[in-house]
């Protein structure tokens, strides 16, 4: 594992949820394998992961499930 670009902290592999916005569409990706800095928390997505997100975002998807998201105006 490498070092964080910003703080030079150590990186760890972790699975996260990632909310992605494409136009007016939101997609929640689960179990996304990323590298996270143990020191500052910066998240790094690999080129392969970004490619998969881009591919899934553009194609007609059948979601595992659908969730409601509250919208709050400030």
PQR file with spaces between the fields and no chain letter, atoms N, CA, C, O and H, PARSE charges and radii, in Angstrom:
ATOM       1  N    UNK     1       0.842   -1.179    0.000 -0.4000 1.5000
ATOM       2  CA   UNK     1       0.000    0.000    0.000 -0.0000 2.0000
ATOM       3  C    UNK     1       0.888    1.244    0.000  0.5500 1.7000
ATOM       4  O    UNK     1       1.985    1.240    0.560 -0.5500 1.4000
ATOM       5  N    UNK     2       0.410    2.282   -0.621 -0.4000 1.5000
ATOM       6  CA   UNK     2       1.205    3.494   -0.745 -0.0000 2.0000
ATOM       7  C    UNK     2       0.972    4.491    0.372  0.5500 1.7000
ATOM       8  O    UNK     2       0.417    4.168    1.423 -0.5500 1.4000
ATOM       9  H    UNK     2      -0.481    2.286   -1.076  0.4000 1.0000
ATOM      10  N    UNK     3       1.404    5.689    0.117 -0.4000 1.5000
ATOM      11  CA   UNK     3       1.250    6.798    1.058 -0.0000 2.0000
ATOM      12  C    UNK     3       0.228    7.781    0.506  0.5500 1.7000
ATOM      13  O    UNK     3       0.056    7.891   -0.708 -0.5500 1.4000
ATOM      14  H    UNK     3       1.855    5.951   -0.736  0.4000 1.0000
ATOM      15  N    UNK     4      -0.444    8.489    1.390 -0.4000 1.5000
ATOM      16  CA   UNK     4      -1.430    9.498    1.012 -0.0000 2.0000
ATOM      17  C    UNK     4      -0.739   10.661    0.300  0.5500 1.7000
ATOM      18  O    UNK     4       0.306   11.139    0.739 -0.5500 1.4000
ATOM      19  H    UNK     4      -0.305    8.400    2.376  0.4000 1.0000
ATOM      20  N    UNK     5      -1.332   11.102   -0.791 -0.4000 1.5000
ATOM      21  CA   UNK     5      -0.794   12.217   -1.567 -0.0000 2.0000
ATOM      22  C    UNK     5      -0.783   13.506   -0.744  0.5500 1.7000
ATOM      23  O    UNK     5       0.124   14.327   -0.885 -0.5500 1.4000
ATOM      24  H    UNK     5      -2.182   10.714   -1.148  0.4000 1.0000
ATOM      25  N    UNK     6      -1.796   13.685    0.120 -0.4000 1.5000
ATOM      26  CA   UNK     6      -1.956   14.940    0.859 -0.0000 2.0000
ATOM      27  C    UNK     6      -1.147   15.006    2.150  0.5500 1.7000
ATOM      28  O    UNK     6      -0.451   15.992    2.394 -0.5500 1.4000
ATOM      29  H    UNK     6      -2.532   13.019    0.235  0.4000 1.0000
ATOM      30  N    UNK     7      -1.233   13.949    2.991 -0.4000 1.5000
ATOM      31  CA   UNK     7      -0.586   14.034    4.310 -0.0000 2.0000
ATOM      32  C    UNK     7       0.543   13.021    4.505  0.5500 1.7000
ATOM      33  O    UNK     7       1.209   13.016    5.541 -0.5500 1.4000
ATOM      34  H    UNK     7      -1.799   13.148    2.793  0.4000 1.0000
ATOM      35  N    UNK     8       0.755   12.165    3.504 -0.4000 1.5000
ATOM      36  CA   UNK     8       1.796   11.125    3.540 -0.0000 2.0000
ATOM      37  C    UNK     8       1.511   10.030    4.561  0.5500 1.7000
ATOM      38  O    UNK     8       2.413    9.278    4.930 -0.5500 1.4000
ATOM      39  H    UNK     8       0.214   12.169    2.663  0.4000 1.0000
ATOM      40  N    UNK     9       0.245    9.932    5.028 -0.4000 1.5000
ATOM      41  CA   UNK     9      -0.147    8.869    5.952 -0.0000 2.0000
ATOM      42  C    UNK     9      -0.216    7.523    5.241  0.5500 1.7000
ATOM      43  O    UNK     9      -0.179    7.458    4.012 -0.5500 1.4000
ATOM      44  H    UNK     9      -0.488   10.543    4.728  0.4000 1.0000
ATOM      45  N    UNK    10      -0.316    6.450    6.019 -0.4000 1.5000
ATOM      46  CA   UNK    10      -0.410    5.099    5.467 -0.0000 2.0000
ATOM      47  C    UNK    10      -1.817    4.822    4.953  0.5500 1.7000
ATOM      48  O    UNK    10      -2.806    5.281    5.524 -0.5500 1.4000
ATOM      49  H    UNK    10      -0.346    6.503    7.017  0.4000 1.0000
ATOM      50  N    UNK    11      -1.887    4.055    3.853 -0.4000 1.5000
ATOM      51  CA   UNK    11      -3.158    3.711    3.234 -0.0000 2.0000
ATOM      52  C    UNK    11      -3.578    2.304    3.652  0.5500 1.7000
ATOM      53  O    UNK    11      -2.735    1.433    3.864 -0.5500 1.4000
ATOM      54  H    UNK    11      -1.084    3.682    3.389  0.4000 1.0000
ATOM      55  N    UNK    12      -4.898    2.091    3.769 -0.4000 1.5000
ATOM      56  CA   UNK    12      -5.445    0.761    4.027 -0.0000 2.0000
ATOM      57  C    UNK    12      -6.548    0.490    3.009  0.5500 1.7000
ATOM      58  O    UNK    12      -7.201    1.416    2.529 -0.5500 1.4000
ATOM      59  H    UNK    12      -5.583    2.799    3.597  0.4000 1.0000
ATOM      60  N    UNK    13      -6.749   -0.790    2.683 -0.4000 1.5000
ATOM      61  CA   UNK    13      -7.858   -1.174    1.809 -0.0000 2.0000
ATOM      62  C    UNK    13      -9.109   -1.272    2.666  0.5500 1.7000
ATOM      63  O    UNK    13      -9.068   -1.735    3.807 -0.5500 1.4000
ATOM      64  H    UNK    13      -6.218   -1.542    3.073  0.4000 1.0000
ATOM      65  N    UNK    14     -10.231   -0.822    2.087 -0.4000 1.5000
ATOM      66  CA   UNK    14     -11.479   -0.800    2.826 -0.0000 2.0000
ATOM      67  C    UNK    14     -12.625   -0.873    1.826  0.5500 1.7000
ATOM      68  O    UNK    14     -12.471   -0.450    0.681 -0.5500 1.4000
ATOM      69  H    UNK    14     -10.264   -0.446    1.161  0.4000 1.0000
ATOM      70  N    UNK    15     -13.770   -1.402    2.243 -0.4000 1.5000
ATOM      71  CA   UNK    15     -14.971   -1.400    1.409 -0.0000 2.0000
ATOM      72  C    UNK    15     -15.912   -0.339    1.956  0.5500 1.7000
ATOM      73  O    UNK    15     -16.164   -0.272    3.159 -0.5500 1.4000
ATOM      74  H    UNK    15     -13.895   -1.746    3.174  0.4000 1.0000
ATOM      75  N    UNK    16     -16.433    0.495    1.046 -0.4000 1.5000
ATOM      76  CA   UNK    16     -17.281    1.612    1.454 -0.0000 2.0000
ATOM      77  C    UNK    16     -18.542    1.667    0.596  0.5500 1.7000
ATOM      78  O    UNK    16     -18.680    0.934   -0.383 -0.5500 1.4000
ATOM      79  H    UNK    16     -16.228    0.440    0.069  0.4000 1.0000
ATOM      80  N    UNK    17     -19.452    2.551    0.985 -0.4000 1.5000
ATOM      81  CA   UNK    17     -20.591    2.934    0.156 -0.0000 2.0000
ATOM      82  C    UNK    17     -20.230    4.275   -0.469  0.5500 1.7000
ATOM      83  O    UNK    17     -19.630    5.132    0.180 -0.5500 1.4000
ATOM      84  H    UNK    17     -19.339    3.146    1.780  0.4000 1.0000
ATOM      85  N    UNK    18     -20.601    4.449   -1.742 -0.4000 1.5000
ATOM      86  CA   UNK    18     -20.268    5.681   -2.461 -0.0000 2.0000
ATOM      87  C    UNK    18     -21.502    6.174   -3.196  0.5500 1.7000
ATOM      88  O    UNK    18     -22.055    5.453   -4.027 -0.5500 1.4000
ATOM      89  H    UNK    18     -21.088    3.753   -2.269  0.4000 1.0000
ATOM      90  N    UNK    19     -21.944    7.400   -2.901 -0.4000 1.5000
ATOM      91  CA   UNK    19     -23.083    8.002   -3.585 -0.0000 2.0000
ATOM      92  C    UNK    19     -22.566    8.766   -4.794  0.5500 1.7000
ATOM      93  O    UNK    19     -21.770    9.695   -4.662 -0.5500 1.4000
ATOM      94  H    UNK    19     -21.494    7.985   -2.226  0.4000 1.0000
ATOM      95  N    UNK    20     -23.029    8.364   -5.971 -0.4000 1.5000
ATOM      96  CA   UNK    20     -22.551    8.941   -7.229 -0.0000 2.0000
ATOM      97  C    UNK    20     -23.693    9.684   -7.901  0.5500 1.7000
ATOM      98  O    UNK    20     -24.803    9.160   -7.988 -0.5500 1.4000
ATOM      99  H    UNK    20     -23.676    7.610   -6.077  0.4000 1.0000
ATOM     100  N    UNK    21     -23.438   10.903   -8.381 -0.4000 1.5000
ATOM     101  CA   UNK    21     -24.452   11.701   -9.072 -0.0000 2.0000
ATOM     102  C    UNK    21     -24.089   11.783  -10.543  0.5500 1.7000
ATOM     103  O    UNK    21     -22.958   12.113  -10.900 -0.5500 1.4000
ATOM     104  H    UNK    21     -22.536   11.329   -8.311  0.4000 1.0000
ATOM     105  N    UNK    22     -25.063   11.478  -11.391 -0.4000 1.5000
ATOM     106  CA   UNK    22     -24.888   11.560  -12.841 -0.0000 2.0000
ATOM     107  C    UNK    22     -26.084   12.317  -13.382  0.5500 1.7000
ATOM     108  O    UNK    22     -27.179   11.759  -13.467 -0.5500 1.4000
ATOM     109  H    UNK    22     -25.981   11.210  -11.101  0.4000 1.0000
ATOM     110  N    UNK    23     -25.898   13.572  -13.748 -0.4000 1.5000
ATOM     111  CA   UNK    23     -27.035   14.406  -14.164 -0.0000 2.0000
ATOM     112  C    UNK    23     -27.990   14.572  -12.989  0.5500 1.7000
ATOM     113  O    UNK    23     -27.606   15.074  -11.933 -0.5500 1.4000
ATOM     114  H    UNK    23     -25.009   14.025  -13.679  0.4000 1.0000
ATOM     115  N    UNK    24     -29.224   14.151  -13.177 -0.4000 1.5000
ATOM     116  CA   UNK    24     -30.222   14.208  -12.101 -0.0000 2.0000
ATOM     117  C    UNK    24     -30.374   12.865  -11.395  0.5500 1.7000
ATOM     118  O    UNK    24     -31.244   12.714  -10.538 -0.5500 1.4000
ATOM     119  H    UNK    24     -29.536   13.743  -14.035  0.4000 1.0000
ATOM     120  N    UNK    25     -29.548   11.899  -11.741 -0.4000 1.5000
ATOM     121  CA   UNK    25     -29.656   10.546  -11.206 -0.0000 2.0000
ATOM     122  C    UNK    25     -28.599   10.319  -10.124  0.5500 1.7000
ATOM     123  O    UNK    25     -27.437   10.695  -10.279 -0.5500 1.4000
ATOM     124  H    UNK    25     -28.841   12.021  -12.438  0.4000 1.0000
ATOM     125  N    UNK    26     -29.030    9.697   -9.027 -0.4000 1.5000
ATOM     126  CA   UNK    26     -28.118    9.308   -7.953 -0.0000 2.0000
ATOM     127  C    UNK    26     -28.074    7.789   -7.883  0.5500 1.7000
ATOM     128  O    UNK    26     -29.106    7.124   -7.971 -0.5500 1.4000
ATOM     129  H    UNK    26     -29.974    9.392   -8.901  0.4000 1.0000
ATOM     130  N    UNK    27     -26.869    7.245   -7.723 -0.4000 1.5000
ATOM     131  CA   UNK    27     -26.704    5.803   -7.583 -0.0000 2.0000
ATOM     132  C    UNK    27     -25.809    5.553   -6.374  0.5500 1.7000
ATOM     133  O    UNK    27     -24.741    6.151   -6.248 -0.5500 1.4000
ATOM     134  H    UNK    27     -26.031    7.786   -7.651  0.4000 1.0000
ATOM     135  N    UNK    28     -26.251    4.669   -5.492 -0.4000 1.5000
ATOM     136  CA   UNK    28     -25.458    4.295   -4.326 -0.0000 2.0000
ATOM     137  C    UNK    28     -24.738    2.989   -4.644  0.5500 1.7000
ATOM     138  O    UNK    28     -25.372    1.952   -4.842 -0.5500 1.4000
ATOM     139  H    UNK    28     -27.119    4.183   -5.594  0.4000 1.0000
ATOM     140  N    UNK    29     -23.421    3.048   -4.689 -0.4000 1.5000
ATOM     141  CA   UNK    29     -22.610    1.853   -4.923 -0.0000 2.0000
ATOM     142  C    UNK    29     -22.182    1.308   -3.565  0.5500 1.7000
ATOM     143  O    UNK    29     -21.642    2.040   -2.735 -0.5500 1.4000
ATOM     144  H    UNK    29     -22.906    3.890   -4.528  0.4000 1.0000
ATOM     145  N    UNK    30     -22.427    0.018   -3.344 -0.4000 1.5000
ATOM     146  CA   UNK    30     -22.044   -0.629   -2.092 -0.0000 2.0000
ATOM     147  C    UNK    30     -20.846   -1.543   -2.327  0.5500 1.7000
ATOM     148  O    UNK    30     -20.595   -1.993   -3.445 -0.5500 1.4000
ATOM     149  H    UNK    30     -22.866   -0.577   -4.018  0.4000 1.0000
ATOM     150  N    UNK    31     -20.120   -1.803   -1.258 -0.4000 1.5000
ATOM     151  CA   UNK    31     -18.965   -2.711   -1.283 -0.0000 2.0000
ATOM     152  C    UNK    31     -17.919   -2.301   -2.310  0.5500 1.7000
ATOM     153  O    UNK    31     -17.342   -3.140   -3.002 -0.5500 1.4000
ATOM     154  H    UNK    31     -20.323   -1.437   -0.349  0.4000 1.0000
ATOM     155  N    UNK    32     -17.687   -1.007   -2.395 -0.4000 1.5000
ATOM     156  CA   UNK    32     -16.684   -0.473   -3.310 -0.0000 2.0000
ATOM     157  C    UNK    32     -15.323   -0.578   -2.629  0.5500 1.7000
ATOM     158  O    UNK    32     -15.119   -0.006   -1.558 -0.5500 1.4000
ATOM     159  H    UNK    32     -18.155   -0.326   -1.833  0.4000 1.0000
ATOM     160  N    UNK    33     -14.392   -1.307   -3.243 -0.4000 1.5000
ATOM     161  CA   UNK    33     -13.065   -1.448   -2.645 -0.0000 2.0000
ATOM     162  C    UNK    33     -12.220   -0.226   -2.983  0.5500 1.7000
ATOM     163  O    UNK    33     -12.005    0.095   -4.152 -0.5500 1.4000
ATOM     164  H    UNK    33     -14.557   -1.772   -4.112  0.4000 1.0000
ATOM     165  N    UNK    34     -11.751    0.443   -1.947 -0.4000 1.5000
ATOM     166  CA   UNK    34     -10.978    1.674   -2.096 -0.0000 2.0000
ATOM     167  C    UNK    34      -9.764    1.618   -1.170  0.5500 1.7000
ATOM     168  O    UNK    34      -9.621    0.702   -0.360 -0.5500 1.4000
ATOM     169  H    UNK    34     -11.926    0.182   -0.998  0.4000 1.0000
ATOM     170  N    UNK    35      -8.903    2.609   -1.308 -0.4000 1.5000
ATOM     171  CA   UNK    35      -7.816    2.807   -0.353 -0.0000 2.0000
ATOM     172  C    UNK    35      -8.134    4.070    0.426  0.5500 1.7000
ATOM     173  O    UNK    35      -8.515    5.088   -0.152 -0.5500 1.4000
ATOM     174  H    UNK    35      -9.019    3.353   -1.966  0.4000 1.0000
ATOM     175  N    UNK    36      -7.975    3.999    1.749 -0.4000 1.5000
ATOM     176  CA   UNK    36      -8.288    5.123    2.629 -0.0000 2.0000
ATOM     177  C    UNK    36      -7.059    5.444    3.470  0.5500 1.7000
ATOM     178  O    UNK    36      -6.395    4.544    3.985 -0.5500 1.4000
ATOM     179  H    UNK    36      -7.665    3.172    2.218  0.4000 1.0000
ATOM     180  N    UNK    37      -6.761    6.733    3.602 -0.4000 1.5000
ATOM     181  CA   UNK    37      -5.647    7.165    4.442 -0.0000 2.0000
ATOM     182  C    UNK    37      -6.037    7.013    5.908  0.5500 1.7000
ATOM     183  O    UNK    37      -7.072    7.523    6.338 -0.5500 1.4000
ATOM     184  H    UNK    37      -7.300    7.463    3.183  0.4000 1.0000
ATOM     185  N    UNK    38      -5.206    6.311    6.670 -0.4000 1.5000
ATOM     186  CA   UNK    38      -5.469    6.114    8.097 -0.0000 2.0000
ATOM     187  C    UNK    38      -5.347    7.415    8.883  0.5500 1.7000
ATOM     188  O    UNK    38      -5.932    7.549    9.958 -0.5500 1.4000
ATOM     189  H    UNK    38      -4.365    5.897    6.321  0.4000 1.0000
ATOM     190  N    UNK    39      -4.592    8.369    8.355 -0.4000 1.5000
ATOM     191  CA   UNK    39      -4.343    9.612    9.078 -0.0000 2.0000
ATOM     192  C    UNK    39      -5.406   10.683    8.802  0.5500 1.7000
ATOM     193  O    UNK    39      -5.975   11.241    9.740 -0.5500 1.4000
ATOM     194  H    UNK    39      -4.116    8.260    7.482  0.4000 1.0000
ATOM     195  N    UNK    40      -5.678   10.972    7.521 -0.4000 1.5000
ATOM     196  CA   UNK    40      -6.600   12.077    7.202 -0.0000 2.0000
ATOM     197  C    UNK    40      -7.943   11.624    6.632  0.5500 1.7000
ATOM     198  O    UNK    40      -8.868   12.428    6.517 -0.5500 1.4000
ATOM     199  H    UNK    40      -5.215   10.519    6.759  0.4000 1.0000
ATOM     200  N    UNK    41      -8.058   10.333    6.272 -0.4000 1.5000
ATOM     201  CA   UNK    41      -9.330    9.820    5.782 -0.0000 2.0000
ATOM     202  C    UNK    41      -9.588   10.015    4.292  0.5500 1.7000
ATOM     203  O    UNK    41     -10.664    9.670    3.804 -0.5500 1.4000
ATOM     204  H    UNK    41      -7.306    9.680    6.365  0.4000 1.0000
ATOM     205  N    UNK    42      -8.620   10.562    3.564 -0.4000 1.5000
ATOM     206  CA   UNK    42      -8.790   10.745    2.114 -0.0000 2.0000
ATOM     207  C    UNK    42      -9.044    9.384    1.459  0.5500 1.7000
ATOM     208  O    UNK    42      -8.392    8.394    1.789 -0.5500 1.4000
ATOM     209  H    UNK    42      -7.746   10.843    3.961  0.4000 1.0000
ATOM     210  N    UNK    43     -10.011    9.351    0.517 -0.4000 1.5000
ATOM     211  CA   UNK    43     -10.402    8.111   -0.154 -0.0000 2.0000
ATOM     212  C    UNK    43      -9.869    8.121   -1.584  0.5500 1.7000
ATOM     213  O    UNK    43     -10.018    9.110   -2.302 -0.5500 1.4000
ATOM     214  H    UNK    43     -10.541   10.155    0.249  0.4000 1.0000
ATOM     215  N    UNK    44      -9.250    7.019   -1.990 -0.4000 1.5000
ATOM     216  CA   UNK    44      -8.712    6.871   -3.337 -0.0000 2.0000
ATOM     217  C    UNK    44      -9.427    5.727   -4.047  0.5500 1.7000
ATOM     218  O    UNK    44      -9.472    4.606   -3.541 -0.5500 1.4000
ATOM     219  H    UNK    44      -9.130    6.216   -1.406  0.4000 1.0000
ATOM     220  N    UNK    45      -9.984    6.015   -5.223 -0.4000 1.5000
ATOM     221  CA   UNK    45     -10.610    5.002   -6.058 -0.0000 2.0000
ATOM     222  C    UNK    45      -9.653    4.676   -7.197  0.5500 1.7000
ATOM     223  O    UNK    45      -9.092    5.579   -7.817 -0.5500 1.4000
ATOM     224  H    UNK    45      -9.947    6.926   -5.634  0.4000 1.0000
ATOM     225  N    UNK    46      -9.467    3.401   -7.470 -0.4000 1.5000
ATOM     226  CA   UNK    46      -8.553    2.984   -8.538 -0.0000 2.0000
ATOM     227  C    UNK    46      -9.159    3.302   -9.903  0.5500 1.7000
ATOM     228  O    UNK    46     -10.373    3.475  -10.013 -0.5500 1.4000
ATOM     229  H    UNK    46      -9.923    2.667   -6.966  0.4000 1.0000
ATOM     230  N    UNK    47      -8.333    3.380  -10.937 -0.4000 1.5000
ATOM     231  CA   UNK    47      -8.858    3.593  -12.291 -0.0000 2.0000
ATOM     232  C    UNK    47      -9.869    2.515  -12.690  0.5500 1.7000
ATOM     233  O    UNK    47     -10.853    2.808  -13.369 -0.5500 1.4000
ATOM     234  H    UNK    47      -7.347    3.240  -10.847  0.4000 1.0000
ATOM     235  N    UNK    48      -9.628    1.271  -12.270 -0.4000 1.5000
ATOM     236  CA   UNK    48     -10.548    0.173  -12.582 -0.0000 2.0000
ATOM     237  C    UNK    48     -11.907    0.397  -11.925  0.5500 1.7000
ATOM     238  O    UNK    48     -12.944    0.171  -12.549 -0.5500 1.4000
ATOM     239  H    UNK    48      -8.828    1.034  -11.719  0.4000 1.0000
ATOM     240  N    UNK    49     -11.904    0.840  -10.673 -0.4000 1.5000
ATOM     241  CA   UNK    49     -13.150    1.117   -9.959 -0.0000 2.0000
ATOM     242  C    UNK    49     -13.883    2.280  -10.604  0.5500 1.7000
ATOM     243  O    UNK    49     -15.102    2.224  -10.769 -0.5500 1.4000
ATOM     244  H    UNK    49     -11.062    1.024  -10.167  0.4000 1.0000
ATOM     245  N    UNK    50     -13.166    3.327  -10.970 -0.4000 1.5000
ATOM     246  CA   UNK    50     -13.791    4.471  -11.643 -0.0000 2.0000
ATOM     247  C    UNK    50     -14.400    4.059  -12.976  0.5500 1.7000
ATOM     248  O    UNK    50     -15.471    4.541  -13.342 -0.5500 1.4000
ATOM     249  H    UNK    50     -12.177    3.372  -10.836  0.4000 1.0000
ATOM     250  N    UNK    51     -13.729    3.174  -13.703 -0.4000 1.5000
ATOM     251  CA   UNK    51     -14.253    2.667  -14.968 -0.0000 2.0000
ATOM     252  C    UNK    51     -15.570    1.924  -14.741  0.5500 1.7000
ATOM     253  O    UNK    51     -16.536    2.131  -15.476 -0.5500 1.4000
ATOM     254  H    UNK    51     -12.858    2.782  -13.406  0.4000 1.0000
ATOM     255  N    UNK    52     -15.611    1.053  -13.719 -0.4000 1.5000
ATOM     256  CA   UNK    52     -16.831    0.294  -13.419 -0.0000 2.0000
ATOM     257  C    UNK    52     -17.975    1.214  -13.007  0.5500 1.7000
ATOM     258  O    UNK    52     -19.116    0.996  -13.413 -0.5500 1.4000
ATOM     259  H    UNK    52     -14.826    0.884  -13.122  0.4000 1.0000
ATOM     260  N    UNK    53     -17.685    2.239  -12.206 -0.4000 1.5000
ATOM     261  CA   UNK    53     -18.713    3.208  -11.808 -0.0000 2.0000
ATOM     262  C    UNK    53     -19.255    3.915  -13.041  0.5500 1.7000
ATOM     263  O    UNK    53     -20.468    4.055  -13.199 -0.5500 1.4000
ATOM     264  H    UNK    53     -16.758    2.416  -11.876  0.4000 1.0000
ATOM     265  N    UNK    54     -18.363    4.358  -13.909 -0.4000 1.5000
ATOM     266  CA   UNK    54     -18.769    5.051  -15.134 -0.0000 2.0000
ATOM     267  C    UNK    54     -19.628    4.142  -16.016  0.5500 1.7000
ATOM     268  O    UNK    54     -20.651    4.575  -16.547 -0.5500 1.4000
ATOM     269  H    UNK    54     -17.377    4.244  -13.781  0.4000 1.0000
ATOM     270  N    UNK    55     -19.216    2.898  -16.169 -0.4000 1.5000
ATOM     271  CA   UNK    55     -19.943    1.929  -16.996 -0.0000 2.0000
ATOM     272  C    UNK    55     -21.339    1.673  -16.431  0.5500 1.7000
ATOM     273  O    UNK    55     -22.324    1.720  -17.168 -0.5500 1.4000
ATOM     274  H    UNK    55     -18.385    2.546  -15.738  0.4000 1.0000
ATOM     275  N    UNK    56     -21.430    1.401  -15.126 -0.4000 1.5000
ATOM     276  CA   UNK    56     -22.718    1.114  -14.489 -0.0000 2.0000
ATOM     277  C    UNK    56     -23.636    2.328  -14.520  0.5500 1.7000
ATOM     278  O    UNK    56     -24.852    2.182  -14.644 -0.5500 1.4000
ATOM     279  H    UNK    56     -20.629    1.362  -14.527  0.4000 1.0000
ATOM     280  N    UNK    57     -23.067    3.518  -14.408 -0.4000 1.5000
ATOM     281  CA   UNK    57     -23.855    4.746  -14.405 -0.0000 2.0000
ATOM     282  C    UNK    57     -24.528    4.971  -15.753  0.5500 1.7000
ATOM     283  O    UNK    57     -25.661    5.450  -15.811 -0.5500 1.4000
ATOM     284  H    UNK    57     -22.079    3.636  -14.307  0.4000 1.0000
ATOM     285  N    UNK    58     -23.842    4.630  -16.826 -0.4000 1.5000
ATOM     286  CA   UNK    58     -24.352    4.900  -18.172 -0.0000 2.0000
ATOM     287  C    UNK    58     -25.303    3.832  -18.702  0.5500 1.7000
ATOM     288  O    UNK    58     -26.077    4.099  -19.621 -0.5500 1.4000
ATOM     289  H    UNK    58     -22.922    4.241  -16.779  0.4000 1.0000
ATOM     290  N    UNK    59     -25.256    2.626  -18.139 -0.4000 1.5000
ATOM     291  CA   UNK    59     -26.116    1.559  -18.645 -0.0000 2.0000
ATOM     292  C    UNK    59     -27.417    1.475  -17.852  0.5500 1.7000
ATOM     293  O    UNK    59     -27.531    2.023  -16.756 -0.5500 1.4000
ATOM     294  H    UNK    59     -24.627    2.409  -17.392  0.4000 1.0000
ATOM     295  N    UNK    60     -28.382    0.787  -18.422 -0.4000 1.5000
ATOM     296  CA   UNK    60     -29.655    0.554  -17.737 -0.0000 2.0000
ATOM     297  C    UNK    60     -29.384   -0.456  -16.628  0.5500 1.7000
ATOM     298  O    UNK    60     -28.994   -1.592  -16.899 -0.5500 1.4000
ATOM     299  H    UNK    60     -28.289    0.342  -19.313  0.4000 1.0000
ATOM     300  N    UNK    61     -29.589   -0.046  -15.390 -0.4000 1.5000
ATOM     301  CA   UNK    61     -29.261   -0.928  -14.273 -0.0000 2.0000
ATOM     302  C    UNK    61     -30.517   -1.458  -13.601  0.5500 1.7000
ATOM     303  O    UNK    61     -31.569   -0.818  -13.604 -0.5500 1.4000
ATOM     304  H    UNK    61     -29.905    0.877  -15.170  0.4000 1.0000
ATOM     305  N    UNK    62     -30.377   -2.631  -13.031 -0.4000 1.5000
ATOM     306  CA   UNK    62     -31.434   -3.210  -12.211 -0.0000 2.0000
ATOM     307  C    UNK    62     -30.905   -3.174  -10.784  0.5500 1.7000
ATOM     308  O    UNK    62     -30.086   -4.010  -10.403 -0.5500 1.4000
ATOM     309  H    UNK    62     -29.523   -3.150  -13.029  0.4000 1.0000
ATOM     310  N    UNK    63     -31.370   -2.206   -9.989 -0.4000 1.5000
ATOM     311  CA   UNK    63     -30.806   -2.054   -8.645 -0.0000 2.0000
ATOM     312  C    UNK    63     -31.117   -3.242   -7.741  0.5500 1.7000
ATOM     313  O    UNK    63     -32.151   -3.896   -7.873 -0.5500 1.4000
ATOM     314  H    UNK    63     -32.035   -1.527  -10.299  0.4000 1.0000
ATOM     315  N    UNK    64     -30.198   -3.500   -6.828 -0.4000 1.5000
ATOM     316  CA   UNK    64     -30.373   -4.531   -5.807 -0.0000 2.0000
ATOM     317  C    UNK    64     -31.573   -4.176   -4.938  0.5500 1.7000
ATOM     318  O    UNK    64     -32.355   -5.041   -4.543 -0.5500 1.4000
ATOM     319  H    UNK    64     -29.358   -2.968   -6.721  0.4000 1.0000
ATOM     320  N    UNK    65     -31.699   -2.885   -4.649 -0.4000 1.5000
ATOM     321  CA   UNK    65     -32.848   -2.360   -3.902 -0.0000 2.0000
ATOM     322  C    UNK    65     -32.902   -0.855   -4.134  0.5500 1.7000
ATOM     323  O    UNK    65     -31.955   -0.268   -4.657 -0.5500 1.4000
ATOM     324  H    UNK    65     -31.064   -2.182   -4.970  0.4000 1.0000
ATOM     325  N    UNK    66     -34.006   -0.237   -3.747 -0.4000 1.5000
ATOM     326  CA   UNK    66     -34.173    1.209   -3.862 -0.0000 2.0000
ATOM     327  C    UNK    66     -34.422    1.764   -2.468  0.5500 1.7000
ATOM     328  O    UNK    66     -35.146    1.165   -1.673 -0.5500 1.4000
ATOM     329  H    UNK    66     -34.775   -0.714   -3.323  0.4000 1.0000
ATOM     330  N    UNK    67     -33.814    2.923   -2.170 -0.4000 1.5000
ATOM     331  CA   UNK    67     -33.994    3.543   -0.859 -0.0000 2.0000
ATOM     332  C    UNK    67     -34.561    4.948   -1.028  0.5500 1.7000
ATOM     333  O    UNK    67     -34.369    5.589   -2.061 -0.5500 1.4000
ATOM     334  H    UNK    67     -33.225    3.410   -2.815  0.4000 1.0000
ATOM     335  N    UNK    68     -35.259    5.414    0.000 -0.4000 1.5000
ATOM     336  CA   UNK    68     -35.765    6.789    0.011 -0.0000 2.0000
ATOM     337  C    UNK    68     -34.712    7.680    0.662  0.5500 1.7000
ATOM     338  O    UNK    68     -34.081    7.291    1.645 -0.5500 1.4000
ATOM     339  H    UNK    68     -35.415    4.893    0.839  0.4000 1.0000
ATOM     340  N    UNK    69     -34.528    8.865    0.113 -0.4000 1.5000
ATOM     341  CA   UNK    69     -33.546    9.804    0.652 -0.0000 2.0000
ATOM     342  C    UNK    69     -34.256   11.103    0.997  0.5500 1.7000
ATOM     343  O    UNK    69     -34.844   11.728    0.114 -0.5500 1.4000
ATOM     344  H    UNK    69     -35.041    9.181   -0.685  0.4000 1.0000
ATOM     345  N    UNK    70     -34.218   11.531    2.264 -0.4000 1.5000
ATOM     346  CA   UNK    70     -34.848   12.794    2.635 -0.0000 2.0000
ATOM     347  C    UNK    70     -34.131   13.978    1.977  0.5500 1.7000
ATOM     348  O    UNK    70     -32.907   13.979    1.844 -0.5500 1.4000
ATOM     349  H    UNK    70     -33.741   11.024    2.982  0.4000 1.0000
ATOM     350  N    UNK    71     -34.900   14.971    1.575 -0.4000 1.5000
ATOM     351  CA   UNK    71     -34.352   16.198    0.999 -0.0000 2.0000
ATOM     352  C    UNK    71     -34.690   17.336    1.947  0.5500 1.7000
ATOM     353  O    UNK    71     -35.855   17.539    2.289 -0.5500 1.4000
ATOM     354  H    UNK    71     -35.894   14.971    1.684  0.4000 1.0000
ATOM     355  N    UNK    72     -33.679   18.077    2.372 -0.4000 1.5000
ATOM     356  CA   UNK    72     -33.861   19.165    3.322 -0.0000 2.0000
ATOM     357  C    UNK    72     -33.323   20.447    2.700  0.5500 1.7000
ATOM     358  O    UNK    72     -32.187   20.483    2.229 -0.5500 1.4000
ATOM     359  H    UNK    72     -32.733   17.913    2.095  0.4000 1.0000
ATOM     360  N    UNK    73     -34.137   21.497    2.699 -0.4000 1.5000
ATOM     361  CA   UNK    73     -33.698   22.801    2.203 -0.0000 2.0000
ATOM     362  C    UNK    73     -33.228   23.642    3.383  0.5500 1.7000
ATOM     363  O    UNK    73     -33.866   23.646    4.436 -0.5500 1.4000
ATOM     364  H    UNK    73     -35.060   21.468    3.082  0.4000 1.0000
ATOM     365  N    UNK    74     -32.134   24.343    3.218 -0.4000 1.5000
ATOM     366  CA   UNK    74     -31.612   25.208    4.286 -0.0000 2.0000
ATOM     367  C    UNK    74     -31.767   26.657    3.908  0.5500 1.7000
ATOM     368  O    UNK    74     -31.386   27.539    4.677 -0.5500 1.4000
ATOM     369  H    UNK    74     -31.616   24.339    2.363  0.4000 1.0000
